[in-house]
Amino acid sequence: MNTFSLFFLVSVAIGGVAWVFIYPLISGEKKAEKRKESVARAAPAARAAAAAARNPQRSRREQVEGSLKEIENKQAKSPPLSTRISQAGLSWSKNQFILISVVLSIVAFLIFLASDSGLWAAMGAGFAAGFGLPRWILKFRKKRREAKFLAALPDAVDVIVRGIKAGLPLLDSLKVISVDSPEPLRSEFRTILDVQAIGIPLGEACLKLYDRMPIPEANFFGIVIAIQQKAGGNLSEALGNLSKVLRERKKMKAKIQAMSMEAKASAAIIACLPIAVMFIVYITSPHYIELLWTHPTGRAMLAGSLFWMSCGVLVMRKMINFDF
């Protein structure tokens, strides 16, 4: 009886799987569903084309929205390592960066191993020096380069606005910026002109600025130029509004930094306090605290304290850094 029941359940299960997966292919239901989907996709497109013919104003707005969505989809992808190196303003290749990371990892591992810190501590130091330190340098240089770019971008946009109002073409105004502006703004606009000179439209060349300088302000500038090149409009007025937005964002960023400085100072004091106490105790009673790095239990306690202190610093950093 049990064998018959098991055979019946297995047969029902196999029949259900066949009904779900095999029957639609045999009966043609899948082809019918695909045909319905194609018709359903074609119908809204036809209605949209008819509506665009009746309402050109709405058609232009939909064109702008489509351009913005296309730009967002392109910029949603995370950049590769070579792009991050160029964003930091370095001329290294990908192989050079990997070689430097490997050398730093080996050097840190040998130093900690020679100082009798233990195999696990040496491996952790090698991983941090090889994987974390080079990427931290890239991030630090990238942030510093972006800050210099942001400091000069509003004035550059104002120069473009005044040049357009005076009757200069947009390309000539960009050439003025590529000659007289400070770095890195000068080199980035020179790159835009070089890209445009090889046949790429100016709107796409300005959109590529975000790939080298991934900040919202550069994205705003590229979108304004790209939309004006596709849909037309008063470029001087659009760039004038953009200049006001950039300056307001700069003021808001400075205000946020001023309001969060007290919390940042408190976080720095709390993070440095254990290290300062450890140093003072080492000066006054070295034999008392040497157990932390001479005894295996002390090393484990020191590693755990370092881990939890790092978690606390990261949490405080997340709390006091504001995005807007």
C-alpha positions, 0 to 999 in steps of 0.5 A: 500500500505504501509503495502504491501511494509513493508511486501515485505521488511521484506520477502526479508530481511528474505529470504536474511538472510536464503540464507546467513546462512541456504542455505550453510548448506543445500546445502553442500557448507560449507562441500565442503569449509572445504574439500578444505581448508584441501586439501589446507593445506595438499598440502603446508605441502607435498611440504615442506616435499619434499623440506626438503628432497631435501635440508637439509640445508633449513630444518634446517633453517626452524626448527630453525624458527619454534622453534623461533616462538613457543617460541615467542607465549609462551612468548607473554602471560601476566604473572599472579600475582603469576609469577609477585610476583616471578619475584620481588624476593618475597616469598609471595603467591597470597592471601598474596599479596591481603591481604596486598593490602586490608589492605593498602587500608583500612588504607589509606582510614581511615587516609584520612577520619579522616583528614577531606579530604572528602569522594572522596579524601579518596576513591581515596587514598584508591584505590591508596594505595591498587591497585597502591602502591603494584604493584609499589613495585613489579615493583620497586623490579623487575627492581632492580633485573633485573639490578643485573641480567644483571650486572652479566650475561655477565661474567657468559656466558664467564665462560660457554664459557671457560668451554666448550672450556676446555672440561667441559659439559654444565651442569658442567659449569652451576653448577659453575655459580650456586655456584660462581655467585652473586644473583640473577644470582646464584639462577636462574641458580640453579633453571635451574639445579633443573628443569633439574634434574626432567627430563625436557630437558635442553633447555626447562629449560633454556627457563623457565628462561625468565618466572622468569626474563622477559628481552631480555638478558635472552630470548637470552640465553634461545633461544641459548641453546634451539636451540643448543639442538635441531639443534646442532652446536658450542655452545661455538661460539654461546655463545661467540657471545651472550656475545659480544651482551650482552656487546654491549647492556650494553654499549648502555644502559649506553650511552642512560642513559648518553645522556638522563640525562639532559632531566631527570633532567629538567623533575624532576625540572619541576615536583618538582617546583609546590610542592616547590612553594606551600611549600614556600608559605605555610611557608610565608603565610599559611592563603593564601594557606590553602584555597586549602584544607579547602574550597571545591572549593580549594580541587577541584582545588587541585585535578585537578592540581594533575591530570594534573601534573600527566599527565604531569609527565607521558608524560615527562617520556614517552618522556625520556625513550628509548627502544632499 
